[in-house]
Amino acid sequence: MAEYLQADKKQEIFAKYGKSNKDTGSPESQIALFSYRINHLTEHVKRNKKDVVTRRSLLRLVGKRRRLLDYLREIDIERYRNIVKELGLRR
């Protein structure tokens, strides 16, 4: 099985949502990466209903993304609104 998150895919996400493809630390790039992983794991959990470990990992990722979004909303509401709009997240 091929790894679902290759280095070039990460570079692409960081280039699109961060300041550059090396920008791994900005909240926007991390939120985008978490969203990509969440979407992938959601599909996996739908197919494998009894995979409790992956379900728990998915919930932890959702929590991490939520905390990052809350942080971004506190420091810069415009950046928060932009990333939510770009990724199509609710709320």
ABEGO torsion letter per residue (X at the ends): XBBABBAAAAAAAAAAABABAABAABAAAAAAAAAAAAAAAAAAAAABAABAAAAAAAAAAAAAAAAAAAAAAAABAAAAAAAAAAAGBBX
